[in-house]
Amino acid sequence: MCLALATNYDYQFSVANARCFAENGRLSHIQNSFDNALAIKMIQSSATNAGFFYIGLQRVNESWWYADDEYGIDPVTYFNWAKGQPLKDGGDCVIMNRVDGKWYVADCGQYLPYFCDVPALHTPLYCTDKLNVDIVFMIDATGNQNDTRMIHDVLFGFNTVLPTQWYQDPLSCQSENRYDKEQTRVTGIVYYDSTWVSANSGPNFCVDRFPEIVDSMYTTGQQSDFVLDISVPMNIVEMFMSDCGCRRNAAKYGTRQIMIWIPMRDAYQTSRNISLGNELATWEHYLWPIRVSKKTATFPLWIDSLMQEIQMPSDHPEFIPTQVLTLWRFLCNLTGSTGETPPAPFI
């Protein structure tokens, strides 16, 4: 992580924390005297005249926790309190003085500049670092146990290196100035039988629930005797995404809008005739041919003319790191993002 000073706008503590998180970072952990000295130097070399700055420390039940440490598992071992601090009744957030770097408690509702810890850039940049794409994975969880484990691990590996952007506010449709960054956002839906699973709500790009969505594959049980109605997950996605879903689908953002389908079978029930020209028509559709390919399929959705196929490698196609690399390269090629492909994850 690298220390970054945010001075363009002042925010309350909780909003500052959310904005750091939206940059794939956190309110800063000042963990030693070197960190503190670096922060002072950054303040004094900046153009701001502000006197105090939030750092990522807050009081919870009379203990000091980092703002991103929800359960208090990362102990705070370094403090740089000013004389007489911390006051018991002075507030529960911590601010740094610009002159000497000493810390004070303050009301968390104050509007102040702040420090973030943000990820260091790779040199050279990986091609995945500047992807500009919204992705919905359509995940069939009716495969056998080995298939479920494979898809689960591939999707987690796929998500490990993506610099993702999240808004944390379902009403952030109204905050379009935050949509113009070249970053990836991933959501999805796990479907089986005639029901669906998506953590707490339908699929959307407002919050990062992708790990929970993927984990929900294990809540289905093995229901291999069922034939599902594929129109159900399609309805769910259409409903949630048509009500904004925090999509960046306006032309001015230049963001590719894609669905990646992962079917485990060729035969599905459906309550209506399905055509991608009429349904989910604002998306590009791609078939990930782990168990079903366009060449062998007969189900209308998989052979729809608007359904394209991700090309699988000829060597070790079911090796999990190979599949993760395949997805990364597919997205880099699709978006024209240049740079090296990240190294395969150890899964």
N, C-alpha and C positions, 0 to 999 in steps of 0.2 A: 504494500500500500504506500501511496505517496500523499504528503500533506498538501492540501489546497485551501486557499483562503477565498471565501465567497463574500464579495463586498458590493455587488451590483444592487442588491436589494436586501433590506433588513426583514427578518422574520421572527415569529415566536419560536420557542424551542422545538415544539412538536413539528411545526412546518419545516423548520431548518433540517430536522432529522429526516423528514420525508423527502426533502429535495436532495439530500445526500444519497439517500437510498435510491432515488430515481436515476442517479448517476452511477448506479451499481457500487455505491460506496456506503459510508456511514459517517455520523458525526465523529470527530477525531478522538482517538484514544491517545492522550498525552501520557506516555508510559515511563518517561525518564527525563533527566535534565537536558539531554541533547534534543529531544522532541520539543521541550519547552523553549529552549534557546532558539531553535529553528523557527518556531511560531512567532517569537518576538521579532526576529529578523524579517520575517515575511510581512508582519504588520508595519514595521517601521520603514520598509522599502516600498510599501503600497501607497496609493494615492488617497486612501481613506483617512478621514480625520476622526473616525469613531474611537471612543475611549475604551470600549469593552467588546468582547467577542465570545460567543458561545463555544464551549468545547463539549464533547460527548459524555458528560458525567452528570448524574442526577441522584438525588436522595430518594430512596425507596425504603420505607419502614425503618428509618434511622440508619440505614446502611447506604454506601455509595456504590452505584452500579453504572456500567456503561449503557448508553441509551439504546443500543441495539442488542443488549444482552437481556432478553426477556426474563430469563430464569435465574440470573445472577450467578452463572457458572464460571465466568471469567473474572477472577479476583482483581480488584483495583489495589495496586501496591505502591503507586507513586502519587504524592500530593505536593502541591506548591502553594499552600495557603498563605494569604497575607496575615499580618499580625491581628489577632482577635477573631479570625475566621476558623471554621465556618460558624456563622451565627445560627442559633437554633431556630429563630423565627424570621430569618432573612429571605427565605425562599428555598426551593428544592433543586434549582438548576445551577450550574457552575459557569462562571464567566472569567475571562482572563483580561487583566489590565494591560493596556498597550505599552505602558512605560517600563514596567519591570517584570511583566509576565506573571505577577502574583494572581492567585485565584480568590474569587469571592462567590458567595452564594447570592442568588438573585431570583426574583419572580420569573417563572417560566413564560409568562405572558408578555414580557418585554420584547420589543422588536429590535433585533441586533444583527450585525453580520456574524459569520460563523466559520468554523474550520471543518472541512471534510477530509476523511481518508478516502482516496480514490485509487482504483487499480492502476499499477504502472503499465505503460504501453509496451507491447512486444516490439523488438527490433530484429528483423523487419516485421511489419504488421502481418498478422495472419489474415487470410482472405475473409475469415469469419468475423473479423473485428468491425468491418464496415458494411455488413449486410444491412439492407434496408427492406425488411420484409415482415409481414404479419402472417403467422402460420397457425392453422387449425389442423390438428391431427384427429382423424376419424378412426378410432381404435376398436377393432373387434376383439373382445375378450373371451370368445367361445372356443378358442383353440385348446389344445391339451396343455398340461402343466409345463412342458418344456417350451412350447411356443410362447406361453404367457411370460415365463421367466426371461426368454430371449428378448421379446419386444420391450418388456419392462427395463431390462438392463441397457438395451440399445438407446431407448429414449432418454434415460438418465445420462448416459454417456454423451449423447448428442447435445444435451443442454449444458454440459459442464463448461464449455469455453465461450459460449455466446454472451457478449455484452448486452444484456437485456434491459429494456426500459419499461418501467411500470409506473402507473399514476396513482394507485392507492385510493382512488375516489371514483365510484361509479358515475358521478355527475361530471367527470372531467371532460365529457363531450363539449362542455362549455369553455374548456381551457385549451383551445386549439394551438395557442402559441407554444405548447409543450410537445407538439406532435412532429416537429420538423427535424428530428434527429435521425441519423442513419444508424439505427439499431434494430435488433431483432426482438420480436415479442412472440411468445408461444402460448397457445392454449389448446384445448381439445375436448373431446367427449369420448367416453368409453361406453360402448353399446353392446347389448346382449339381450336375448329373449325379446320382450317388447318393452323393456324398461331402459333406464339410462342412469349413469352416474357422472356427476360432475361436482366437485367439492363445493358444497354450500350454496352454489347457484349455478346458472347456466354458463357456458363458455363465453368468456369475454377477455379483452386485453387491458382491463382497468387495474387488475391486480395479478400478482404472480401466484397462481395456484397449480402450476403445471406439475410439480412433484406430487401434490395430493391427488391430482387427476390420474397420474400414472399409477400411483399406489392403489387407486381404487380398482385396478384390474384384479386385485386379490380379494375383493369383496364379493365377486360374482359367484364364486364356487365354480365347479365344473359342470356346465349345463350343455354338454355337447349334443344332447338329444333334442334340443329346441331349435327351431328354425325361426329367426327373428324377422320382424317387420322393419325393413331398412328405412321406411319412411319416417319412423319415430325419431331417430337421431337427426335426420334431415330437418324435420319440423322444429326440433329443439334449437338447433344451430340457427336456422332461419329466424326464429322468433327472437332469440337473444341478440343476434348480430344486427337485425334490422332496427332494434331499439338502441342504436349507436354501438354498444359493445366496445367503445373507445377505438374503433377502427380508424386507420389512416387511409381511407379509400378515396379521398379527393385527389384529383390529378396533381395538384400543386405539391403534394408530399412525395410523389414518385415512389411510393411504397408498393411492392408486389404483394398481392393478396392471394395466398395459396392455401389449398386444402390437400393434405396428404392422407390418402385412404390406405388402411392396413386390413384388408379382408382376410379372414381365415377360411372362407368357403366360397363356392361359386353360386350356390343356390340360396336365395332369400325370399321371404314373403314380402309383399308390398301391397298397400291398400289402394294404390293408384299407379297409373303409368308414369314412369320417372324419366325425365329428360333433363340433362344439365343445361340445355338451352333455355329451359323454363324455370328450373329450380336452382337455387344457389348460383345464379347466373353471374354474380359479380365477383366470383372467385375463379382462379385457375385451379384445375383439378389434376392431381397426380396419383397414380396407382403405385404403391410400393409392393412389388411382386414377390413377397416372401412365400406365400402359398397359392396365390392366384395371379395369373398374368393375362394380358390382353390376348395373347396368342392362343391360350387354352380356354379362356372364359366363354361362357354362354349367357351369363346374367346380363341384362341390358345395361346396367349402370357401368359395369367394367368395360364393356365394348362400345360405350358411347363415344362418338367422334370427338367430344370435348375432353375425354379422359385421356391424359397422356401417361406414359409409363416411365418411372425412374429406372435407368439402366443399372442392373446389378453386375458386379464384377464376376468374371469367370472363375477366379481363384478364390477358394474358401468363402463362398457367398454367405454362409451361415455363421461364420466366425464373427463374434460380436464387434470387436474393434474394426473389422473390415466394413461392417454395415454402418457403423458410426462415421467412418471416413467417407463412405459412399454418400451419406446424407449431407455432410459438410461440403463435399466437392460439388454435389448436385446444386446446392444453394449458391455456392460461389459462381459456378458457371451460369446459372439461371439469371443472376443479378449482375454479372459482369464484374464482380468484386475481385480485385487483384491481390496478390500476396501468396505466401506459402500456406499450404494446408496445415492445420495444427497436428502435432503428433498424436497417434492413436491413443485413446485412454487405456489404462490398465484395468480391464474388467474381467 
